[in-house]
Amino acid sequence: MGLTFKENCPDIRNTKVIDIVDELKAYEVDVDIIDPWCDPLEAANEYGLVVSKAAEEGVYDAVLVAVAHDEFKEMGVKAIRKLGRPKHILYDLKYVLPKDDVDIRL
């Protein structure tokens, strides 16, 4: 969740999230990128990525919160957990959610 350089900003220049995406793809992981701030056309042109504004519920083995957009904070842990399959991992890279509600955190 998130591709932009920082929260609540549409800028994707110098985003480090692309490194995470590239690493996951190197392991042949299918990655869906959700970012309400990112211009999908810019992401396609700059990085060759497809970016969506919203995610499907119940389809992900893992959910990674990579950018602390207000929209993700407002969703809260229950809504974000609904994106995952019954047994999934929720990784909060940016401390968006309470520590006890996530599986992994930096």
Summary of the structure (lengths in Angstrom):
residues: 106
radius of gyration: 12.9
end to end distance: 15.7
largest distance: 38.3
contacts: 284
relative contact order: 0.19
helix: 31%
strand: 20%
